[in-house]
Protein backbone atom coordinates (compact mmCIF):
# COMPACT_ATOMS: atom_id res chain seq x y z
CA UNK A 1 0.00 0.00 0.00
CA UNK A 2 2.84 2.36 0.92
CA UNK A 3 4.57 1.71 -2.41
CA UNK A 4 1.44 2.56 -4.39
CA UNK A 5 0.93 5.85 -2.53
CA UNK A 6 4.62 6.73 -2.95
CA UNK A 7 4.43 6.05 -6.70
CA UNK A 8 1.28 8.17 -7.03
CA UNK A 9 2.95 11.07 -5.23
CA UNK A 10 6.12 10.72 -7.32
CA UNK A 11 4.27 10.46 -10.66
CA UNK A 12 1.70 13.19 -10.11
CA UNK A 13 -1.42 13.78 -12.17
CA UNK A 14 -1.05 12.49 -15.74
CA UNK A 15 -4.48 13.27 -17.18
CA UNK A 16 -5.20 16.07 -19.57
CA UNK A 17 -7.56 18.91 -18.82
CA UNK A 18 -11.21 18.34 -19.80
CA UNK A 19 -12.31 20.11 -22.99
CA UNK A 20 -13.91 23.49 -22.49
CA UNK A 21 -17.46 23.93 -23.80
CA UNK A 22 -17.65 25.75 -27.09
CA UNK A 23 -19.83 28.84 -27.44
CA UNK A 24 -21.11 27.64 -30.83
CA UNK A 25 -22.33 24.38 -29.32
CA UNK A 26 -23.96 26.22 -26.42
CA UNK A 27 -25.76 28.53 -28.89
CA UNK A 28 -26.93 25.55 -30.95
CA UNK A 29 -28.31 23.85 -27.83
CA UNK A 30 -30.21 27.02 -26.94
CA UNK A 31 -31.62 27.25 -30.47
CA UNK A 32 -32.79 23.63 -30.41
CA UNK A 33 -34.37 24.11 -26.98
CA UNK A 34 -36.14 27.24 -28.21
CA UNK A 35 -37.37 25.40 -31.30
CA UNK A 36 -38.81 22.58 -29.18
CA UNK A 37 -40.42 25.10 -26.84
CA UNK A 38 -41.93 26.97 -29.80
CA UNK A 39 -43.38 23.87 -31.49
CA UNK A 40 -44.39 21.85 -28.45
CA UNK A 41 -44.89 24.50 -25.78
CA UNK A 42 -42.79 22.67 -23.17
CA UNK A 43 -40.33 19.78 -22.97
CA UNK A 44 -40.82 17.09 -25.60
CA UNK A 45 -42.04 13.81 -24.09
CA UNK A 46 -41.21 10.67 -26.07
CA UNK A 47 -42.64 7.18 -25.61
CA UNK A 48 -40.46 4.47 -27.08
CA UNK A 49 -42.23 1.39 -28.44
CA UNK A 50 -40.32 -1.77 -29.40
CA UNK A 51 -42.57 -3.43 -31.95
CA UNK A 52 -40.32 -6.45 -32.46
CA UNK A 53 -36.78 -5.22 -33.05
CA UNK A 54 -33.44 -6.94 -32.46
CA UNK A 55 -32.55 -4.25 -29.85
CA UNK A 56 -29.85 -2.66 -32.01
CA UNK A 57 -31.91 0.54 -32.29
CA UNK A 58 -32.64 0.47 -28.56
CA UNK A 59 -28.92 0.52 -27.79
CA UNK A 60 -28.54 3.65 -29.91
CA UNK A 61 -31.58 5.23 -28.22
CA UNK A 62 -29.97 4.57 -24.83
CA UNK A 63 -26.88 6.39 -26.10
CA UNK A 64 -28.98 9.55 -26.47
CA UNK A 65 -29.36 9.61 -22.69
CA UNK A 66 -25.68 9.19 -21.88
CA UNK A 67 -23.41 12.06 -20.91
CA UNK A 68 -22.07 12.55 -24.44
CA UNK A 69 -25.39 13.25 -26.20
CA UNK A 70 -27.46 14.21 -23.12
CA UNK A 71 -30.77 15.00 -24.80
CA UNK A 72 -32.27 16.06 -21.47
CA UNK A 73 -30.47 19.40 -21.85
CA UNK A 74 -32.42 19.98 -25.07
CA UNK A 75 -35.75 19.55 -23.31
CA UNK A 76 -36.36 16.02 -24.58
CA UNK A 77 -37.17 13.19 -22.19
CA UNK A 78 -38.62 9.70 -22.31
CA UNK A 79 -41.87 8.87 -20.53
CA UNK A 80 -43.37 5.57 -19.40
CA UNK A 81 -46.92 6.16 -20.59
CA UNK A 82 -48.22 7.09 -24.04
CA UNK A 83 -50.78 9.31 -22.30
CA UNK A 84 -47.94 11.66 -21.33
CA UNK A 85 -46.16 11.52 -24.71
CA UNK A 86 -45.98 13.98 -27.57
CA UNK A 87 -44.09 11.59 -29.82
CA UNK A 88 -43.86 7.85 -30.38
CA UNK A 89 -40.42 6.50 -31.26
CA UNK A 90 -41.09 3.07 -32.78
CA UNK A 91 -38.44 0.47 -33.60
CA UNK A 92 -38.47 -2.86 -35.38
CA UNK A 93 -40.77 -4.53 -37.86
CA UNK A 94 -44.20 -4.79 -36.32
CA UNK A 95 -44.69 -8.38 -35.23
CA UNK A 96 -48.22 -9.77 -35.39
CA UNK A 97 -48.25 -10.00 -31.59
CA UNK A 98 -47.42 -6.28 -31.24
CA UNK A 99 -49.84 -4.98 -33.87
CA UNK A 100 -52.78 -4.41 -31.50
CA UNK A 101 -50.52 -3.07 -28.73
CA UNK A 102 -48.97 -0.54 -31.15
CA UNK A 103 -52.40 0.60 -32.33
CA UNK A 104 -53.56 1.00 -28.72
CA UNK A 105 -50.42 2.95 -27.84
CA UNK A 106 -50.98 5.22 -30.83
CA UNK A 107 -54.62 5.75 -29.87
CA UNK A 108 -53.65 6.50 -26.25
CA UNK A 109 -51.21 9.24 -27.29
CA UNK A 110 -52.93 12.64 -27.20
CA UNK A 111 -53.25 14.75 -30.35
CA UNK A 112 -51.28 16.28 -31.96
CA UNK A 113 -48.96 13.29 -31.93
CA UNK A 114 -45.81 12.61 -33.87
CA UNK A 115 -44.50 9.20 -34.92
CA UNK A 116 -40.88 8.49 -35.81
CA UNK A 117 -40.00 5.10 -37.33
CA UNK A 118 -36.45 4.01 -36.50
CA UNK A 119 -34.14 1.63 -38.31
CA UNK A 120 -34.39 -0.21 -41.58
CA UNK A 121 -36.89 -2.63 -40.04
CA UNK A 122 -39.20 0.20 -38.97
CA UNK A 123 -38.89 2.01 -42.30
CA UNK A 124 -39.39 -0.84 -44.76
CA UNK A 125 -39.52 -4.10 -42.82
CA UNK A 126 -35.78 -4.68 -43.10
CA UNK A 127 -34.65 -8.27 -43.51
CA UNK A 128 -37.93 -9.49 -42.04
CA UNK A 129 -40.30 -7.84 -44.52
CA UNK A 130 -43.92 -8.91 -44.41
CA UNK A 131 -44.59 -12.49 -43.45
CA UNK A 132 -46.87 -14.69 -41.39
CA UNK A 133 -45.14 -13.34 -38.23
CA UNK A 134 -44.50 -9.73 -39.27
CA UNK A 135 -46.67 -6.87 -40.51
CA UNK A 136 -43.55 -5.27 -42.00
CA UNK A 137 -42.92 -1.55 -41.73
CA UNK A 138 -44.52 0.60 -39.05
CA UNK A 139 -46.47 2.63 -41.64
CA UNK A 140 -48.48 -0.53 -42.39
CA UNK A 141 -50.01 -0.28 -38.90
CA UNK A 142 -49.98 3.42 -37.86
CA UNK A 143 -49.28 6.69 -39.70
CA UNK A 144 -45.61 7.72 -39.62
CA UNK A 145 -44.34 11.32 -39.78
CA UNK A 146 -40.57 10.77 -40.08
CA UNK A 147 -38.45 7.73 -40.91
CA UNK A 148 -34.83 7.32 -39.78
CA UNK A 149 -33.09 4.61 -41.84
CA UNK A 150 -30.03 2.70 -40.72
CA UNK A 151 -29.24 -0.62 -39.15
CA UNK A 152 -29.03 0.66 -36.49
CA UNK A 153 -29.20 4.42 -37.03
CA UNK A 154 -26.60 6.48 -35.19
CA UNK A 155 -27.65 8.54 -32.16
CA UNK A 156 -27.02 11.68 -34.22
CA UNK A 157 -29.38 10.43 -36.95
CA UNK A 158 -32.02 9.58 -34.33
CA UNK A 159 -31.72 13.06 -32.81
CA UNK A 160 -31.96 14.61 -36.27
CA UNK A 161 -35.11 12.58 -36.96
CA UNK A 162 -36.67 13.71 -33.68
CA UNK A 163 -35.88 17.36 -34.46
CA UNK A 164 -37.21 16.98 -38.02
CA UNK A 165 -40.49 15.64 -36.66
CA UNK A 166 -40.73 18.52 -34.17
CA UNK A 167 -40.00 21.16 -36.80
CA UNK A 168 -42.55 19.62 -39.20
CA UNK A 169 -45.26 19.84 -36.54
CA UNK A 170 -47.98 21.98 -38.10
CA UNK A 171 -49.66 23.44 -35.03
CA UNK A 172 -47.79 24.41 -31.89
CA UNK A 173 -49.07 22.49 -28.89
CA UNK A 174 -49.17 25.02 -26.09
CA UNK A 175 -50.63 23.84 -22.81
CA UNK A 176 -52.48 25.99 -20.33
CA UNK A 177 -52.22 23.37 -17.63
CA UNK A 178 -49.74 20.63 -16.81
CA UNK A 179 -51.86 17.84 -18.30
CA UNK A 180 -52.56 16.69 -21.85
CA UNK A 181 -56.20 16.65 -22.86
CA UNK A 182 -57.35 18.32 -19.66
CA UNK A 183 -61.14 18.37 -19.55
CA UNK A 184 -63.00 21.48 -18.49
CA UNK A 185 -64.59 21.31 -15.07
CA UNK A 186 -68.07 19.90 -15.08
CA UNK A 187 -67.47 17.41 -17.92
CA UNK A 188 -67.12 13.70 -17.35
N, C-alpha and C positions, 0 to 999 in steps of 0.2 A: 504494500500500500504506500509506504514511504517513497519507494522508487518511482511509482507512478506520479505522485504529487510533485516530486523533485523534477521529473522530466517535463511535466506540464509547466512548472514555473520557469524552467530553463528555456523551453521552446517558445512560450508565449502564445498569443492568439494568431492563428494562421488562416483565418477566414477573411474573405474580402467584404467590403462594405456592401450593404443591400442597395439595390438600385433605387434611385430617387424617382418619385412619381413625375411623369411628364405633364406639363400644362396642357398639351394638345389632347392627351388621353383624358384628362380631367374634364376638359371642355366637351369632348365627345360624349362622355358619360352623362354630363348635365343635359346635353341636347337630347340624348336618347330618353332620359328620365322625363324631360319636358314633353317629348313626343308621346310617350305612354300616358302621361297625365292628361294631355290634350285629348287624345283619342278615347281613353278609357274613363278618365275622371278620377282615378286613384291608382293604386298598385294593380298590376295585372296578375290575376289569379289563374293558374293553369292546372288542369286535371289531366294527369297522364293515364292513358288506357293502353294496356298491352293486350292486343287482340289476337295474339298467337305468334309472337316473334321469337327469335332465337336468343334474345337478350343482348345482342350486339348494340342495338340502338339505345337500350336502357343504360348500358355502361357509358355511352357518350352523353346521355342526358344527365347522369350522375356527375359527370365531369363539369357540367355547367354550374353545379353548386359548390365545386371545390374552390380553394382560395385563389386559383389562377384566373378563372373566369368570373366567379362571384356574381351571379346575376341578381342576387338580392339587392346589390347597390344600385341596380337599374330600376328597381321597383317591380321586379318580377319574382313571384314565389309560387310554389306548388301547394295545392290544397288537397285534402283527403276526400272531399265530397264534390260531385258535379254541381250541386246546388249553390256552391260558393264560387264556381269557376266562371271565368270569362272566355276561356279557350280550352279546347280539348286537343291534347297532343297524343296522337294515336300511332302506335307502332305495330308492325307485323301484318301478314296477310290475315284477313278476318277468318278465323276458323268457324266452322258451323256451330260449334258450342258457344262461341262468343258473339254470334250475330245478334241475338236477342238482347244480351247484356249491353252491347255497344249501342243498339238503338235506344234502350232505356236510359243509358247514360246521356246520350245526345238529347233525348226528350227532357231529362231532368235538368239540363243546363239552361239557365235563364237566357232569354233573348236580350240583346243581340249576341249571338255566340259565334265564335270563330273555331274552325277546325283545321289543324295542320297535320298532314299525313307525312310520317317520317320513314325514311329508308326505301330501298328498292321494293321491298315486299309491300309496304304500305302504298306506294305510288302505282305499281303495276302488277302486284302479285309476286314479283321476284321469281325465284326458282320454283316456288310452289304453284303459282298460277291459280287457275280455277279447277277444282277437282271435287270429288265426293266429300272431302274433308275440309275444303277451303272455299270461301266465297271469292277469294282473289283480293283485288285492291279495295281499299277503304271506301272509295267513291261508289263502289257497288252496293254499299249498305247505307251510308250517310253522306250528305253533301260535304265536299271538301273545299276549303278556301285556298290553301297553299300546300304544295307538295315540296318535300325536301328529299331529292334523290341521294343515293349513296349507300354503300353496304359496308359498314354503317356510315352515316353522314358524320362529318366532324362536328365538334361542339360549336365551332364558328359558323358552320353552315346551318346548324339547328337554330342558333341565335339569330342569324340573318333571316331564316324562315319565320321565326316568331315575330321579328320586327316588321317584316313584309306584311304579315297578316294584320298586325296592329295598324300599320300605315294605310292598308287598304280598307280598313273599317269605314263604312260609309257615314254612319251617324255616331257622334261622340256619345258615350254612355256616361252621363254625369248623374251621380246619385245624390239625393237629398238626405237620405238616411244611411245608416251603415249596413243595410240589408238589401239584397237583390229582391226584386218583385215584392216590395213591401206593399201590403194591402192597406187601403184607407181604413180608418177606424169605423166600425159599424158594419163592415162587410165580413162575410164568413166564407 
